[in-house]
């Protein structure tokens, strides 16, 4: 396996990590920002107020984006396994 192949597999892996985690991270960011603005406006300084809405929003995001994430991961694994023969060098005697 050459360095280029290793870098390609790692790049594809990192890309898929970012693509699969982006919906939950962005939704959590937006919910956290909205709750932070609400806390600032109402002068409520409860630290635990953000946890329940974030957990619920991430759960809903997983329900909505779950099939997209699963399809993305399945395509990545299938592509990696189909190209697996290119990664193995025959042992020379």
C-alpha positions as CSV (number, residue, x, y, z in Angstrom):
1,X,0.0,0.0,0.0
2,X,1.5,3.3,-1.0
3,X,1.4,6.5,0.9
4,X,-1.0,8.0,-1.6
5,X,-3.5,5.1,-1.0
6,X,-3.2,5.5,2.8
7,X,-3.8,9.3,2.5
8,X,-6.8,8.7,0.2
9,X,-8.4,6.2,2.6
10,X,-7.7,8.6,5.6
11,X,-9.1,11.6,3.6
12,X,-12.3,9.7,2.7
13,X,-12.6,8.5,6.3
14,X,-12.3,12.1,7.7
15,X,-14.6,13.4,5.1
16,X,-17.3,10.8,6.0
17,X,-16.8,11.6,9.7
18,X,-17.4,15.3,9.0
19,X,-20.4,14.6,6.8
20,X,-22.0,12.2,9.2
21,X,-21.5,14.3,12.3
22,X,-22.4,17.7,10.8
23,X,-26.2,17.6,11.1
24,X,-26.1,16.8,14.8
25,X,-23.3,19.3,15.5
26,X,-25.0,22.1,13.6
27,X,-28.4,21.5,15.2
28,X,-26.8,21.4,18.6
29,X,-25.0,24.6,17.9
30,X,-28.2,26.4,16.8
31,X,-30.2,25.1,19.8
32,X,-27.4,26.1,22.1
33,X,-27.3,29.6,20.6
34,X,-31.0,30.1,20.8
35,X,-31.0,29.0,24.5
36,X,-28.1,31.2,25.2
37,X,-29.9,34.2,23.7
38,X,-33.0,33.3,25.7
39,X,-30.9,33.1,28.9
40,X,-29.4,36.4,28.2
41,X,-32.7,38.1,27.5
42,X,-34.4,36.6,30.6
43,X,-31.4,36.8,32.9
44,X,-31.8,33.1,33.7
45,X,-28.3,31.8,34.5
46,X,-29.1,28.1,34.9
47,X,-26.2,26.0,33.5
48,X,-28.3,22.8,33.1
49,X,-31.0,24.5,31.0
50,X,-29.2,23.7,27.7
51,X,-28.8,20.0,28.2
52,X,-32.4,18.7,27.8
53,X,-33.2,20.7,24.6
54,X,-29.9,19.8,23.1
55,X,-30.4,16.1,23.8
56,X,-33.9,16.2,22.4
57,X,-32.8,18.1,19.3
58,X,-30.0,15.6,18.6
59,X,-32.3,12.7,19.1
60,X,-34.7,14.2,16.6
61,X,-31.8,15.0,14.2
62,X,-30.8,11.3,14.4
63,X,-34.3,10.3,13.5
64,X,-34.4,12.6,10.6
65,X,-30.8,12.2,9.3
66,X,-30.3,8.6,10.4
67,X,-30.9,7.1,7.0
68,X,-28.6,9.6,5.3
69,X,-25.8,8.8,7.8
70,X,-26.3,5.0,7.4
71,X,-26.3,5.2,3.6
72,X,-23.1,7.4,3.7
73,X,-21.4,4.9,6.0
74,X,-22.5,1.9,4.0
75,X,-21.2,3.4,0.7
76,X,-17.9,4.2,2.4
77,X,-17.4,0.7,3.8
78,X,-18.6,-0.9,0.5
79,X,-16.2,1.3,-1.5
80,X,-13.3,0.5,0.9
81,X,-14.0,-3.2,0.8
82,X,-14.4,-3.3,-3.0
83,X,-11.0,-1.6,-3.4
84,X,-9.3,-3.8,-0.7
85,X,-7.5,-5.9,-3.3
86,X,-5.6,-2.7,-4.4
87,X,-4.3,-2.2,-0.9
88,X,-2.6,-5.6,-0.6
89,X,0.8,-6.2,-2.2
90,X,1.7,-9.7,-3.1
91,X,4.5,-11.1,-1.0
92,X,7.6,-11.6,-3.2
93,X,9.9,-14.6,-2.5
